[in-house]
Amino acid sequence: MSALEVCIVASLLLGLGFLWYVAVLVFVYLRATPDTPADPGVFTWHFLLPCRDEAAVIGETLDYLRSTFPQAVCWVVDDDSRDATASIVADIGQTDPAVRLVRRRMPHARSGKGDALNAGYRALCTELEAATDRESVIVCVVDADGRPSAGLLRVCAGSRLFGDATTGAAQVEVRMANRGESRPLPGRGTVTNLAAGLLARLQDIEFRCPISAMQMLRARSHTVNLGGNGQLVRLSALDALAGGAAAPWGNALLEDFEIGLRLMLAGLRIVYTTGAWVDQEGLWSLRTLLVQRTRWAQGSLQCLRYLPQIWKSANFTNSGLFEVTYFIVQPWLQVVGTVVYPVPLLVFIDNAVHFPAFTEAFLYNGGAAMLLLYLVIGVGEFAIWGFIYRQRCERHLSRRHALVIGLGMTAYAWLSYVIAWRAVARVVSGRTAWPKTPRNAELLRLQTLPGTSLAVGKSMASRLPE
């Protein structure tokens, strides 16, 4: 076969494979059933909040957690913040003994979220009595802007989750708290606000529909994984991973995915639920989103080193091996896709220019219908999530709105190819350092300072790595 024929065949196979995958995701998602809650009193609950320069949000988050979950202890790990994060937490802790501050200092700080979580784990273990039943201690990781749903503990205590002794960890659904804001950028133009609001809405769809469906599908292959926000882990499961360094979390850029892999390698069960969720902040800046997602993609590529262990492990089914392998190598497949997907279109354009009679005959004899089908499938496999989102998540949205955000999901999905190239480029060049994702409030504050740019997120995001 020629290189051209190889590209055309590869494009067809990758396209059909992804179409089948989307169809399976939709099928699994629409058949999901709710979880039954139970009494959370049989467990003790600890929230673990890694924080670096989170003064803009941490106070309100702690107020929410303590008022909503009075039975839980909140451990805030301050990663040598340069703002007032530590003092805010310390002030709250003076009047509320269930708020604990764990401070990290340079040069032993700002080395990654995994290290911050490990510091919180060690502080928690130091305080617990030796006779503590560590099977009944549940640690919940929440971002500094996280708002777990009020029923989180009841749902996670249920018989399918931690009520099952074989469950080592659980991940709850993630939602964007600012998904419905009509003017997220006060003082800016209508178009800019519409674009920022749409971006937050698309992130909400992404997490509540396709990502949620992926987790439901993973439940069938026993490969549910953890996210950075709303992950819950038994203390005994963390102990099994901690080792002599007392460090259950690793140092990959995607530390949540990494600890999930390590839990699976240890034979521990991970479950996913939509019965409870955590609200977080959706990003309004496209550039900031690209930087965040590039870090995630690079983090998954860093987990390539686990593939030999995974393929040798008896704790993975055949379908589980396929699913985990696919996720880890997905950025590479997307890079290949950007090369082979355009080939059929380029061949058609070349034929139209050089062989117009042949092209006309091709279109007349079914080619036009085939191209139309190609377009409908290429757009429809992403746009369908707009209508599913309206049906299952946000019933107040109109059908027209569902169509608009569904088409937006198509363009949003194309960003993954840009992200894949950026991640692969960073891996090849050996770049691994990353700053934290700035909060929207930080970006807005910078935009209102004299002499700063009004471009959305530009003033801070311009300092983020490419």
BELWO-V809538 format. One record per residue. N is the residue number from 1. OMEGA is omega in radians with two decimals (none if undefined). BURIAL is # if it has 24 or more other ideal C-beta (glycine too) atoms within 12 Angstrom, else .. Layout:
# BELWO-V809538
n:N omega:OMEGA burial:BURIAL
n:N omega:OMEGA burial:BURIAL
This chain:
# BELWO-V809538
n:1 omega:3.09 burial:.
n:2 omega:3.11 burial:.
n:3 omega:3.11 burial:.
n:4 omega:-3.13 burial:.
n:5 omega:3.11 burial:.
n:6 omega:3.14 burial:.
n:7 omega:-3.13 burial:#
n:8 omega:3.12 burial:#
n:9 omega:3.13 burial:.
n:10 omega:3.11 burial:#
n:11 omega:-3.14 burial:#
n:12 omega:-3.09 burial:.
n:13 omega:3.12 burial:.
n:14 omega:3.14 burial:#
n:15 omega:3.12 burial:#
n:16 omega:3.12 burial:.
n:17 omega:-3.14 burial:.
n:18 omega:3.10 burial:#
n:19 omega:3.09 burial:#
n:20 omega:-3.13 burial:.
n:21 omega:3.12 burial:#
n:22 omega:3.13 burial:#
n:23 omega:3.11 burial:.
n:24 omega:3.13 burial:#
n:25 omega:-3.14 burial:#
n:26 omega:3.14 burial:#
n:27 omega:-3.12 burial:.
n:28 omega:-3.09 burial:#
n:29 omega:-3.08 burial:#
n:30 omega:3.14 burial:.
n:31 omega:-3.09 burial:.
n:32 omega:3.12 burial:#
n:33 omega:-3.09 burial:.
n:34 omega:3.08 burial:.
n:35 omega:3.13 burial:#
n:36 omega:-3.14 burial:.
n:37 omega:3.13 burial:#
n:38 omega:-3.11 burial:.
n:39 omega:3.14 burial:.
n:40 omega:-3.08 burial:#
n:41 omega:3.13 burial:.
n:42 omega:3.12 burial:.
n:43 omega:2.92 burial:#
n:44 omega:-2.96 burial:#
n:45 omega:3.13 burial:#
n:46 omega:3.03 burial:#
n:47 omega:3.14 burial:#
n:48 omega:-3.05 burial:#
n:49 omega:3.05 burial:#
n:50 omega:-3.04 burial:#
n:51 omega:2.98 burial:#
n:52 omega:-3.13 burial:#
n:53 omega:-3.09 burial:#
n:54 omega:-3.11 burial:#
n:55 omega:-3.10 burial:#
n:56 omega:-2.99 burial:#
n:57 omega:-2.91 burial:#
n:58 omega:-3.13 burial:#
n:59 omega:3.13 burial:#
n:60 omega:3.12 burial:.
n:61 omega:3.13 burial:#
n:62 omega:3.08 burial:#
n:63 omega:3.14 burial:.
n:64 omega:-3.09 burial:#
n:65 omega:-3.08 burial:#
n:66 omega:3.13 burial:#
n:67 omega:-3.09 burial:.
n:68 omega:-3.10 burial:#
n:69 omega:-3.06 burial:#
n:70 omega:-3.13 burial:.
n:71 omega:-3.07 burial:#
n:72 omega:3.05 burial:#
n:73 omega:-3.13 burial:#
n:74 omega:3.09 burial:#
n:75 omega:3.13 burial:#
n:76 omega:3.12 burial:#
n:77 omega:3.11 burial:#
n:78 omega:-3.05 burial:#
n:79 omega:3.13 burial:#
n:80 omega:-3.14 burial:#
n:81 omega:3.12 burial:#
n:82 omega:3.07 burial:.
n:83 omega:-3.03 burial:#
n:84 omega:-3.09 burial:.
n:85 omega:-3.06 burial:#
n:86 omega:-3.11 burial:#
n:87 omega:3.09 burial:.
n:88 omega:-3.13 burial:#
n:89 omega:-3.14 burial:#
n:90 omega:3.12 burial:.
n:91 omega:3.11 burial:.
n:92 omega:-3.12 burial:#
n:93 omega:3.13 burial:#
n:94 omega:-3.14 burial:.
n:95 omega:-3.13 burial:.
n:96 omega:-3.09 burial:.
n:97 omega:3.12 burial:.
n:98 omega:3.04 burial:#
n:99 omega:-3.07 burial:#
n:100 omega:3.12 burial:#
n:101 omega:3.05 burial:#
n:102 omega:-3.05 burial:#
n:103 omega:3.00 burial:#
n:104 omega:-3.10 burial:#
n:105 omega:3.02 burial:.
n:106 omega:0.15 burial:.
n:107 omega:-3.11 burial:.
n:108 omega:-3.13 burial:.
n:109 omega:3.13 burial:#
n:110 omega:-3.13 burial:#
n:111 omega:3.11 burial:#
n:112 omega:-3.12 burial:#
n:113 omega:3.13 burial:#
n:114 omega:3.13 burial:#
n:115 omega:3.11 burial:#
n:116 omega:3.11 burial:#
n:117 omega:3.11 burial:#
n:118 omega:3.09 burial:#
n:119 omega:3.08 burial:#
n:120 omega:3.10 burial:#
n:121 omega:-3.12 burial:#
n:122 omega:3.11 burial:#
n:123 omega:3.11 burial:#
n:124 omega:-3.12 burial:#
n:125 omega:-3.14 burial:#
n:126 omega:-3.08 burial:.
n:127 omega:-3.07 burial:.
n:128 omega:3.09 burial:#
n:129 omega:-3.09 burial:.
n:130 omega:-3.09 burial:.
n:131 omega:-3.11 burial:.
n:132 omega:3.04 burial:.
n:133 omega:-3.02 burial:.
n:134 omega:3.03 burial:#
n:135 omega:-3.07 burial:#
n:136 omega:3.10 burial:.
n:137 omega:-3.11 burial:#
n:138 omega:3.13 burial:#
n:139 omega:-3.13 burial:#
n:140 omega:3.12 burial:#
n:141 omega:-3.13 burial:#
n:142 omega:3.06 burial:#
n:143 omega:-3.08 burial:#
n:144 omega:3.11 burial:#
n:145 omega:-3.02 burial:#
n:146 omega:3.07 burial:#
n:147 omega:3.10 burial:#
n:148 omega:3.12 burial:#
n:149 omega:-3.04 burial:#
n:150 omega:-3.12 burial:.
n:151 omega:-3.06 burial:#
n:152 omega:-3.05 burial:#
n:153 omega:3.14 burial:#
n:154 omega:3.14 burial:#
n:155 omega:-3.08 burial:#
n:156 omega:3.05 burial:#
n:157 omega:-3.08 burial:#
n:158 omega:-3.01 burial:#
n:159 omega:3.13 burial:.
n:160 omega:-3.12 burial:#
n:161 omega:-3.04 burial:#
n:162 omega:2.98 burial:#
n:163 omega:3.04 burial:#
n:164 omega:-3.05 burial:.
n:165 omega:-3.13 burial:.
n:166 omega:-3.13 burial:.
n:167 omega:3.11 burial:#
n:168 omega:-3.09 burial:#
n:169 omega:3.12 burial:#
n:170 omega:3.05 burial:#
n:171 omega:3.10 burial:#
n:172 omega:3.13 burial:#
n:173 omega:3.11 burial:#
n:174 omega:3.11 burial:#
n:175 omega:3.08 burial:#
n:176 omega:-3.08 burial:#
n:177 omega:-3.08 burial:#
n:178 omega:-3.06 burial:#
n:179 omega:-3.05 burial:#
n:180 omega:-3.10 burial:.
n:181 omega:-3.09 burial:.
n:182 omega:3.11 burial:.
n:183 omega:-3.11 burial:.
n:184 omega:-3.09 burial:#
n:185 omega:-3.11 burial:#
n:186 omega:3.12 burial:.
n:187 omega:3.12 burial:.
n:188 omega:-3.10 burial:.
n:189 omega:-3.11 burial:.
n:190 omega:-3.11 burial:.
n:191 omega:3.14 burial:.
n:192 omega:3.12 burial:#
n:193 omega:3.09 burial:.
n:194 omega:-3.14 burial:.
n:195 omega:3.13 burial:#
n:196 omega:3.11 burial:#
n:197 omega:3.11 burial:#
n:198 omega:3.14 burial:#
n:199 omega:3.09 burial:#
n:200 omega:3.12 burial:#
n:201 omega:-3.14 burial:#
n:202 omega:3.06 burial:#
n:203 omega:3.11 burial:#
n:204 omega:3.09 burial:#
n:205 omega:-3.10 burial:#
n:206 omega:-3.07 burial:#
n:207 omega:-3.04 burial:#
n:208 omega:-3.13 burial:#
n:209 omega:-3.06 burial:#
n:210 omega:3.13 burial:#
n:211 omega:3.09 burial:#
n:212 omega:3.11 burial:#
n:213 omega:3.10 burial:#
n:214 omega:3.13 burial:#
n:215 omega:3.10 burial:#
n:216 omega:3.09 burial:#
n:217 omega:3.11 burial:#
n:218 omega:3.11 burial:#
n:219 omega:3.14 burial:#
n:220 omega:3.10 burial:#
n:221 omega:3.12 burial:#
n:222 omega:-3.14 burial:#
n:223 omega:3.03 burial:#
n:224 omega:3.14 burial:#
n:225 omega:-3.04 burial:#
n:226 omega:3.05 burial:#
n:227 omega:-3.11 burial:#
n:228 omega:-3.11 burial:#
n:229 omega:3.13 burial:#
n:230 omega:3.03 burial:#
n:231 omega:3.11 burial:#
n:232 omega:-3.07 burial:#
n:233 omega:3.01 burial:#
n:234 omega:3.09 burial:#
n:235 omega:3.12 burial:#
n:236 omega:3.09 burial:#
n:237 omega:3.07 burial:#
n:238 omega:3.10 burial:#
n:239 omega:-3.11 burial:#
n:240 omega:-3.13 burial:.
n:241 omega:-2.91 burial:#
n:242 omega:-3.12 burial:#
n:243 omega:-3.10 burial:.
n:244 omega:-3.13 burial:.
n:245 omega:-3.09 burial:.
n:246 omega:-3.07 burial:.
n:247 omega:-3.14 burial:#
n:248 omega:3.12 burial:#
n:249 omega:3.14 burial:#
n:250 omega:-3.07 burial:#
n:251 omega:3.07 burial:#
n:252 omega:3.10 burial:#
n:253 omega:3.06 burial:#
n:254 omega:-3.01 burial:#
n:255 omega:3.13 burial:#
n:256 omega:3.09 burial:#
n:257 omega:-3.12 burial:#
n:258 omega:-3.13 burial:#
n:259 omega:3.06 burial:#
n:260 omega:3.09 burial:#
n:261 omega:-3.11 burial:#
n:262 omega:3.07 burial:#
n:263 omega:3.12 burial:#
n:264 omega:3.10 burial:#
n:265 omega:3.10 burial:#
n:266 omega:3.11 burial:#
n:267 omega:-3.11 burial:.
n:268 omega:-3.06 burial:#
n:269 omega:3.07 burial:#
n:270 omega:-3.13 burial:#
n:271 omega:3.13 burial:#
n:272 omega:3.12 burial:#
n:273 omega:2.99 burial:#
n:274 omega:3.13 burial:#
n:275 omega:3.04 burial:#
n:276 omega:-3.09 burial:#
n:277 omega:3.03 burial:#
n:278 omega:3.05 burial:#
n:279 omega:3.06 burial:#
n:280 omega:-3.08 burial:#
n:281 omega:3.00 burial:#
n:282 omega:-3.09 burial:#
n:283 omega:3.12 burial:#
n:284 omega:-3.09 burial:#
n:285 omega:3.13 burial:#
n:286 omega:-3.14 burial:#
n:287 omega:3.12 burial:#
n:288 omega:3.10 burial:#
n:289 omega:3.13 burial:#
n:290 omega:3.12 burial:#
n:291 omega:3.14 burial:#
n:292 omega:-3.07 burial:#
n:293 omega:3.04 burial:#
n:294 omega:3.09 burial:#
n:295 omega:3.12 burial:#
n:296 omega:-3.13 burial:#
n:297 omega:3.10 burial:#
n:298 omega:3.10 burial:#
n:299 omega:3.10 burial:#
n:300 omega:3.10 burial:#
n:301 omega:3.10 burial:#
n:302 omega:-3.13 burial:#
n:303 omega:3.04 burial:#
n:304 omega:-3.09 burial:#
n:305 omega:3.13 burial:.
n:306 omega:-3.06 burial:#
n:307 omega:3.11 burial:#
n:308 omega:3.11 burial:.
n:309 omega:-3.12 burial:.
n:310 omega:-3.10 burial:#
n:311 omega:3.10 burial:.
n:312 omega:-3.02 burial:.
n:313 omega:3.06 burial:.
n:314 omega:-3.11 burial:.
n:315 omega:3.12 burial:#
n:316 omega:3.02 burial:#
n:317 omega:3.10 burial:.
n:318 omega:3.12 burial:.
n:319 omega:3.09 burial:.
n:320 omega:3.08 burial:#
n:321 omega:-3.12 burial:#
n:322 omega:-3.07 burial:.
n:323 omega:-3.11 burial:#
n:324 omega:3.12 burial:#
n:325 omega:3.14 burial:#
n:326 omega:-3.11 burial:#
n:327 omega:-3.08 burial:#
n:328 omega:-3.07 burial:#
n:329 omega:-3.07 burial:#
n:330 omega:3.10 burial:#
n:331 omega:3.10 burial:#
n:332 omega:3.12 burial:#
n:333 omega:3.13 burial:#
n:334 omega:3.05 burial:#
n:335 omega:3.08 burial:#
n:336 omega:-3.13 burial:#
n:337 omega:3.13 burial:#
n:338 omega:3.12 burial:#
n:339 omega:-2.99 burial:.
n:340 omega:-3.10 burial:#
n:341 omega:-3.11 burial:#
n:342 omega:-3.01 burial:.
n:343 omega:3.14 burial:#
n:344 omega:3.13 burial:#
n:345 omega:3.13 burial:.
n:346 omega:3.09 burial:.
n:347 omega:3.12 burial:#
n:348 omega:3.13 burial:#
n:349 omega:3.13 burial:.
n:350 omega:3.12 burial:.
n:351 omega:3.14 burial:.
n:352 omega:-3.13 burial:.
n:353 omega:-3.00 burial:.
n:354 omega:-3.11 burial:.
n:355 omega:-3.06 burial:.
n:356 omega:-3.14 burial:.
n:357 omega:3.11 burial:.
n:358 omega:-3.13 burial:.
n:359 omega:3.12 burial:.
n:360 omega:3.11 burial:.
n:361 omega:3.12 burial:.
n:362 omega:-3.13 burial:.
n:363 omega:-3.11 burial:.
n:364 omega:-3.06 burial:.
n:365 omega:3.04 burial:.
n:366 omega:-3.13 burial:.
n:367 omega:-3.14 burial:.
n:368 omega:3.11 burial:.
n:369 omega:3.14 burial:.
n:370 omega:3.12 burial:.
n:371 omega:3.10 burial:.
n:372 omega:3.10 burial:.
n:373 omega:3.12 burial:.
n:374 omega:-3.14 burial:.
n:375 omega:-3.12 burial:.
n:376 omega:3.13 burial:.
n:377 omega:-3.11 burial:.
n:378 omega:3.11 burial:#
n:379 omega:-3.03 burial:#
n:380 omega:-3.10 burial:#
n:381 omega:3.02 burial:#
n:382 omega:-3.07 burial:#
n:383 omega:-3.12 burial:#
n:384 omega:-3.11 burial:#
n:385 omega:3.08 burial:#
n:386 omega:-3.13 burial:#
n:387 omega:3.08 burial:#
n:388 omega:3.11 burial:#
n:389 omega:3.11 burial:#
n:390 omega:-3.08 burial:#
n:391 omega:-2.99 burial:.
n:392 omega:-2.98 burial:#
n:393 omega:-3.01 burial:#
n:394 omega:-3.04 burial:#
n:395 omega:-3.12 burial:.
n:396 omega:-3.14 burial:.
n:397 omega:3.10 burial:#
n:398 omega:3.08 burial:.
n:399 omega:3.12 burial:.
n:400 omega:3.11 burial:.
n:401 omega:3.12 burial:.
n:402 omega:3.11 burial:#
n:403 omega:-3.12 burial:.
n:404 omega:-3.11 burial:#
n:405 omega:3.04 burial:#
n:406 omega:3.07 burial:#
n:407 omega:3.06 burial:#
n:408 omega:3.10 burial:#
n:409 omega:3.11 burial:#
n:410 omega:3.11 burial:#
n:411 omega:3.13 burial:#
n:412 omega:3.14 burial:#
n:413 omega:3.13 burial:#
n:414 omega:3.10 burial:.
n:415 omega:-3.10 burial:#
n:416 omega:3.12 burial:#
n:417 omega:3.05 burial:#
n:418 omega:-3.14 burial:#
n:419 omega:-3.13 burial:#
n:420 omega:3.12 burial:#
n:421 omega:3.13 burial:#
n:422 omega:-3.13 burial:#
n:423 omega:3.13 burial:#
n:424 omega:3.12 burial:#
n:425 omega:3.13 burial:.
n:426 omega:3.10 burial:#
n:427 omega:-3.11 burial:#
n:428 omega:-3.11 burial:.
n:429 omega:3.09 burial:.
n:430 omega:3.13 burial:.
n:431 omega:-3.09 burial:.
n:432 omega:-3.08 burial:.
n:433 omega:3.13 burial:.
n:434 omega:2.92 burial:#
n:435 omega:3.09 burial:#
n:436 omega:3.09 burial:#
n:437 omega:-3.13 burial:#
n:438 omega:3.07 burial:#
n:439 omega:3.09 burial:#
n:440 omega:-3.14 burial:#
n:441 omega:3.10 burial:#
n:442 omega:3.13 burial:#
n:443 omega:3.13 burial:#
n:444 omega:3.13 burial:#
n:445 omega:3.14 burial:.
n:446 omega:-3.11 burial:#
n:447 omega:-3.12 burial:#
n:448 omega:3.10 burial:.
n:449 omega:3.14 burial:.
n:450 omega:3.06 burial:.
n:451 omega:3.14 burial:.
n:452 omega:-3.11 burial:.
n:453 omega:3.10 burial:.
n:454 omega:3.13 burial:.
n:455 omega:-3.06 burial:#
n:456 omega:3.07 burial:#
n:457 omega:-2.98 burial:#
n:458 omega:-3.01 burial:.
n:459 omega:3.10 burial:#
n:460 omega:-3.07 burial:#
n:461 omega:3.13 burial:#
n:462 omega:3.12 burial:.
n:463 omega:3.10 burial:.
n:464 omega:-3.09 burial:#
n:465 omega:3.07 burial:.
n:466 omega:none burial:.
